[in-house]
Amino acid sequence: MTTSSTTIRQTGYPGNIRCRRITILALILITSVFCTLASAYTYDGEITSVTVSPSTIVGGENITHSVTIENTGDDGLNISLQVSGGGGSVQTLSNIIVPVDQSVHVQLTTMAPAVDSGQITYTYRLYWNRTSPDSEILLDTETRSVYINQSAPSTGSFYLTSDPSGARIYVDGSYRGTTSLLLSGLATGSHVIRFSQSGYNDYSTAATVYAGQIRAVSVALIPVTPEPDQTGSLSLATSPAGADVYIDGAYRGITPVTLSGLTTGSHTIIMSQSGYTDYSTTVTIYAEQTRTVSVTLIPSSPATAYTGSITVTSSPAGADVYVDGSSYRGITPVTFPGLTTGSHTIRISQSGYTDYSTTATVYAGQTTKVTGSLTVISQLPATSQTTAVPAAQVPQTTGSFDPSGLILVLVIGVLVVAGGYAGYLGIKRYTAEKQSSSADESIKILKMRYAQGELSDDDYLQMLENLKR
């Protein structure tokens, strides 16, 4: 029995050895295949940047984590990003697909712990979501720290620059300085900023101030487009040349002349030369254009070159006119030409009125008008005057006496006296007849009035007696 069982064990031993050998060979083959496949692809990734905003936060407020992930392996990655720290729960962002040799940017939001102040450190872990076998492989780890300030700042800043620099800065209408400029202590919220510089168009914009932050605002100013020239020119010529030129009353030179820089619009031109009549006209100047005026001056006639006229009227008309003292020139209304240029005295005289005197200026080739309003003279009692004839005016005789002349004078005197007496008698007789006729007519009228009862008896008798006298 013992020999038989030993034989059986010996018989089975070589078979077991073969099975073990086959199993080992299979394992070696599988391992070799797996290693070959694993060596063909590498799976790797890293966190290239992390930004936490705001850098100074208030406890209990949200924090934004911005993370950039890069695939540095040979195949696409399906990864997860895990953020932890600050005493809060772990936040995970899964199934992030990152192509080969590319980067992706992701954001997560967490809440800061409700503490007054201090530093918080956040840890960022990057996992590869491996599917076979199903597991997560840690690829990279990063940390960032932020500070908590329970009392949030209520102001912020602007950093203002311009091209070109030196622009004046107005914030909400108030001047604050010139660029480049850092303005601190600005209230949070929106503000209107205006950049102003000579030769450039103003630039205005609205910008927001954030608490505890510096907001940069930079502008490139645009040069002002030059306005078109608003002046023009005037070219003047006369025949003959050498005339004085006046523009709007101002002397501007002698013809021929070209005047530039004249403002656009209407201008009055006078060209004057001795011995010629002045030429006057109005021209319109246009921007960036030259107007040309060329004229032939007209010689002044001898009669009008240095003389003028005066027209005299009066109220009432019919007054005598005297020029320069005793030179009688006619009765108003009257015009007398040929007066020399310059000042002349005019006297207007009429019986019963006060004389009117004035001074008038005569201009070459022109007529000066003079009007006098005469004033009535007040009636005064007549006075007799005796005029003494100076001895020098009495004719003096020299030589021998001629009686014939005396006789002739006596005869003429007698005739004059006789004629005068005869005339006196005629006038006296005529006057008496008129008085008698007038008295008779008056008596008739008196009687009619008495008969009609208009006069009393006493009045009638008294008036009748007076008429008879």
Phi, psi and omega in degrees: 000320180294318180296320180298315182293323178297324179295321180295317180296320180293323179296321183278341187297312179299328179293318180297321179299317179298320180296319180296318180298319180296318181297317180296318179297322180294317179297319178298320180295316181296317180298319179298317180296317182296317179296324178295315179295318181295325180287343181284329182229140172242141182242113184207151178202163180211158175271116185266335178203149177221130177233131178246127180227143354286164182290326173245121189239170178252135180304137180089354179264164181285148176237134179258128178250118178253121186233135176250128183241136181239136176273113180254009181267199183254359182214165180297151182242140168248108189236169176230147178242130183239129179243130180218159179128172178073015179075005180260181179286161179281131177254132182233135175245113188255170175055049174269116182266123180239112179295166181298136176058029178230168180235153174231153181242125182232160178227144174229151179240128175234169179252132179290146178294148183279075177237160183289313182200170178135184182246138177241135177248127178254141179247134181244122181241136181248122182244144171265123179277087182282137183266333181218109352288159184288109180193167176251130180247123180290123181258322185201157179220136177224157176227150175219148179241144177228162182245142180254131175231112186297324180270100183290138177295144181258002181231165177214194186222157169243138168245112191248129177226158179214158175234110002284162179285172179090008179288143176285139184248129174238124178247118183055038177088352182257134179290132184236356180133195181237154181286150000280145191213133173254117180252116180252168176072024179277139179296143179296149180121191185274140177225149177260125182247132177236128177257130182222131178211139181302134180087359181229153176289140175297147177234127179237143179207161175253133180223151184255134175265130177252145183301128175072010183239159175251119180260123180268131176230120181231136182226153173251112183285147182259126180300148177290134177289123182302137176289146176298148181302127182260023178234162178221188184232162180222124179253123185239138178215145178227157173234113001285161178287172176095014179280143175288139183247131177235125177248118181053038177087353182258133180291131184233006177132193183237139179291147357282145183207146174243122183252123180250171178074019178281136179294149179294149180122195186272139178222145178262130182242133173232129175241122189233137177214140182300134180087001181228153178287135179301143176250127181230138178203170178238131179234156178251127180264133178248150183301133175060026177234158178243119176269141180244130177232118180231124184226157172254118182287146182262125179299145176280136178288148182303327184290333185246359185294319185231017180230163176213191184231159174229131174251124184244128174233158180216162175230110002283165178285173177090015181273152176283143182241130178237136180245130178055050174100252189259010182278101181286130185238003176132189183244137181293146354283143184210146174236127178235116180274181174077015177280140178293149180296148180123197186268139179223146177266129181245129175235129180247125186227137176210140182300133180089359181230153176287138179300146176245124181235146178203171177244131181235146180254131180260130178249147183301127176072010182236163179246124178262132182260135178232127179235126180244134176255110187278146181252133181293138178279136177293141182288125180240151178300140182287142178235143179273144180232143177245124181258122178274133179270120180302146181301332182293338183272351180283128181302135179253136180247146180225157176094201184281154182274134180246104183292340182296323179295322180292319179299318181298319180295320180295318180298316181296323180294318180297318180297320181295317181295316181297316179296321180295322181292320179298320179294321180298316180298320180296318181295321181295318180294321180294320180294319180297317180298319180295319180294320180296314180297321180292322180295316179300318181295321180293323179296319179300315181296320180298318180295321179296317180295323180292320181293329181275001175083015181280337183239146174281172181296316182294317179296318181300313183294318180297315182290326179293321179295321181294321179293324181291330178295000000 
